[in-house]
Amino acid sequence: MLNHKEVRSNRAELQNAANCHCDNCGENMIFAMQDNYHQFTVGIEDVLVCLRIAEANGAVPKLPNDWWVSIINRYHGVNVR
C-alpha cells in the first residue's frame, strides 16, 4: 500500500529532455527525471497517458478531440482513448 505522505515528499524533478528516436524503445522524446533516490526516464507517451488521465479527472481543462486525434496519429502506440 502506498504511503501518500512519503510519495508526496519524494517528487521527481525534470533534469533534461531529449528529442531522439530510440530503435529499442520506440520513444520520440525522453525526459530524464530524478527524485530523492533514483534517476530515471519517462517517455512522451507516458506523459500523454498521464495527461489524458488528468483530463478525465478534471485536473486540466478538456482538450479538443482533434488534438487527441493528432496525438494518436503521431504516436501510434499510445493508448489515450
N, C-alpha and C positions, 0 to 999 in steps of 0.2 A: 504494500500500500504506500502511496506517495505521502511524504511529509511535506505539505504545502508550504510551510514556513521555510523549510530547507530549500525547496525548489525555488521559491521567490528570491532567496538570498544568494542564489548561485546563477545569476543571469549571465547569459553569453553576450559578448560584445564582438562586433564586426572588427576583424583585423585587416582584411583585404578582400577585394573582389577581383575576379579574373574572367575575362572572356576567353573561352577556349572550347575546343571540341575534343572531348576525350573519347577515343575509339573504344576504350574499355568500358566506360560507364555511360557514354552517350550524352552526357550533360553538355550544354552550351555555355553555361555560366555557373561558376562555383564561388561560394562565399566562404572565406576562411574565418572561423569563429574561435573564441576562447572563453571558457568560463573559469571558475576558480581552480579547477583541477585538470582540465583537458583542453587540447587543441583538436579541432575537428572541422569538417567541411559540411556545408549544406548546399545542395544543388537548387537551381532556379525552379525546377519542377516541384520540389518540396515546398518552396516558398509560395508558389502559386496555389498548391493544395491548401496550405495554411490560410492564405488569403481568402480562398473560397469558403473555408470553414468559418473564418471571421465574418465574412459577408452573410452567411446563412444564420449566424447567431446575432446579427445586428451590431457587431463591434466596429464595422466600417460601413459606409454607405453602399447601397446596391450599385453594382457596376452594370453598364449596358450589356445586353445579351450579345450584341455583335462584337463587343470587346472580348468576351469569353470565347466566342466562335473563332476569332482571330488567334487567340491563345491556343485553342485546341488544334487549329490548323498548323500553327507554328511548332508546337510541342506535341507531336502525335501520340506519345506515350503517356502524357499527363492525364490523370483522371480527375477532372474538376466538375463533373456533372452532378 
